[in-house]
Structure formats: structure tokens, C-alpha cells
Amino acid sequence: MHHDNGGLADTQQEHWQRTYGAHPGMYGQEPSAPAVHAAEIFHVCGAKDVLELGAGHGRDALHFAREGFTVQATDFSATGLEQLKNAAQSLGLAEHVTTAVHDVREPLPLPDASTDAVYAHMLLCMALSTQEIHALVRDVRRVLRPGGVFIYTVRHTGDAHYGTGIPHGDDIYEHGGFAVHFFPRHLVDSLADGWTLNEVHAFEEGELPRRLWRVAQTRL
Ligand SMILES: C[S@@+](CC[C@H](N)C(=O)[O-])C[C@H]1O[C@@H](n2cnc3c(N)ncnc32)[C@H](O)[C@@H]1O
């Protein structure tokens, strides 16, 4: 399949594989703040299953499993997902989590209207073109049941790294080997076309700090 940014994303896959190999569990074992919030929203909506995209080594997937959801965790790093599987096993959560190596530039490996909730923390802002991001969000809509919720986070153009480092076009800049697509606000709005946009919440994570938006939108 043709990918807009094929070379860069392929290099990124190798980079993520190496990074998780060199720094197992690099994001820590505690869930991220957006995952804690998302679990609350998913409970309120009556969701039972959650698809997580770009789950990495699974700090958030494990939280969803602990919260009683059935979790399908995907990432294009087999190394990250292996760490997630091992952690799930040692925490006695293995039967609540399945993993699949999957590149979000390809169609999601799920039937139409088959999941209650989709979650993606810092995945849409990876080395994906605007066109690929739109295609992915259309596919998220396809796999969600009507009334299902999509919660995602992205670094945005207010981030200190925006406009610095190696430019790759389409608001993608690379720092220390990691390429990030910094979201302008109009991209968030256009991705919510045909959805109900519930919230765009600004927050920070890490020491830089990374400046992010947490977006919640409901499939009509
Ligand atoms: C910034 S990390 C966040 C990991 C995890 N969500 C967390 O917060 O702990 C981004 C993740 O997206 C994955 N990723 C990047 N591009 C991807 C793609 N095209 N398809 C699938 N996963 C991808 C990386 O392997 C990495 O695990």
C-alpha cells in the first residue's frame, strides 16, 4: 500500500522498536492522566470494550483492564506489546487484554460497529500525514458502535518543540529521532466532522513539558 510518508514512518517503527528494547517500560507502570479520565468517561457511557491504538508497553491498557474493560491493544512495535503481554500476565490481567501488531496507516483489524470505545494517547501525533490521520479517524468511526466514544490526545502547535528540530513538512518535526505531527486546532475540528465534539482539554505531560490536547468525540 502507498503511504504518504512511508520512509519516515518506517524509520520511526525501527526507532520505536529500538527504544522499547533499550528502555523497557519507559513510560512507567502508572496510567497516564488521560487514561484515568477516559476510563471514567467510558464507564459513564456504559462501555464494555476498549480498543487502544499506539498502546506501547501498555501503562494505559493495563489500567483499562484493571477497571474491568475488555481491551484490545495495538501498536506497530512488537517489542512494546511483548512488554505489555508480560506485564498483563504477571498482574493476572492477561485474559482481559489482547494485543495485535498493527500500523494505523492500514485499516483497523476490526469489523464495523464492533467496539464501544477507542482510546489513543499520543498516537495521532506520530509520523502520520494529515491525510493518513483523516483516514484513521474515518476508520475509528467505522469500528465504533453508534454512540461510541473516541478519546485521543495529541501534541499541538503550542508545544515548545513545534517548529524546531528536523522539519519533515505537514507540521511534522523530529527531535532526538522521534517525529511528531503537531496539531493545529483546525485539524482537531475537521476530524470531528460528522461526530459530536464533546471536549478539547489542554494539559501537559512530562518534563519538557509536552503540551497536549485531550479530545473526546462521540460517533453519531
Ligand atoms: C508517544 S508513544 C505513546 C505510547 C502509549 N500510548 C503511552 O502513552 O504510554 C507513541 C506510540 O505509537 C506507536 N506508533 C507510532 N506510529 C505508529 C503507527 N503508524 N502505527 C501504530 N503504532 C504507531 C509507537 O510505537 C509508540 O508506542
The ligand as a Tripos MOL2 file, in Angstrom:
@<TRIPOS>MOLECULE
LIG
   27    29     1     0     0
SMALL
NO_CHARGES

@<TRIPOS>ATOM
      1 C1          4.3980    8.6080   22.2200 C.3       1 LIG1
      2 S1          4.2320    6.8360   22.2530 S.3       1 LIG1
      3 C2          2.8350    6.6200   23.3440 C.3       1 LIG1
      4 C3          2.6810    5.2070   23.8670 C.3       1 LIG1
      5 C4          1.4720    4.9860   24.7900 C.3       1 LIG1
      6 N1          0.2370    5.4760   24.1810 N.3       1 LIG1
      7 C5          1.6990    5.6620   26.1120 C.2       1 LIG1
      8 O1          1.2880    6.8380   26.2500 O.co2     1 LIG1
      9 O2          2.3070    5.0430   27.0010 O.co2     1 LIG1
     10 C6          3.5380    6.5410   20.6280 C.3       1 LIG1
     11 C7          3.2840    5.0680   20.3010 C.3       1 LIG1
     12 O3          2.7250    4.9950   18.9980 O.3       1 LIG1
     13 C8          3.3070    3.9250   18.2940 C.3       1 LIG1
     14 N2          3.1750    4.2570   16.8660 N.ar      1 LIG1
     15 C9          3.7610    5.2870   16.1930 C.ar      1 LIG1
     16 N3          3.3900    5.2690   14.9070 N.ar      1 LIG1
     17 C10         2.5350    4.2200   14.7500 C.ar      1 LIG1
     18 C11         1.8250    3.6780   13.6390 C.ar      1 LIG1
     19 N4          1.9290    4.2130   12.4100 N.pl3     1 LIG1
     20 N5          1.0310    2.6070   13.8450 N.ar      1 LIG1
     21 C12         0.9380    2.0440   15.0810 C.ar      1 LIG1
     22 N6          1.6070    2.4930   16.1700 N.ar      1 LIG1
     23 C13         2.3960    3.5690   15.9980 C.ar      1 LIG1
     24 C14         4.7390    3.8420   18.8200 C.3       1 LIG1
     25 O4          5.2920    2.5470   18.6520 O.3       1 LIG1
     26 C15         4.5300    4.2010   20.2970 C.3       1 LIG1
     27 O5          4.2950    3.0500   21.0660 O.3       1 LIG1
@<TRIPOS>BOND
     1     1     2 1
     2     2     3 1
     3     2    10 1
     4     3     4 1
     5     4     5 1
     6     5     6 1
     7     5     7 1
     8     7     8 2
     9     7     9 1
    10    10    11 1
    11    11    12 1
    12    11    26 1
    13    12    13 1
    14    13    14 1
    15    13    24 1
    16    14    15 ar
    17    14    23 ar
    18    15    16 ar
    19    16    17 ar
    20    17    18 ar
    21    17    23 ar
    22    18    19 1
    23    18    20 ar
    24    20    21 ar
    25    21    22 ar
    26    22    23 ar
    27    24    25 1
    28    24    26 1
    29    26    27 1
@<TRIPOS>SUBSTRUCTURE
     1 LIG1         1 GROUP 0 **** ****
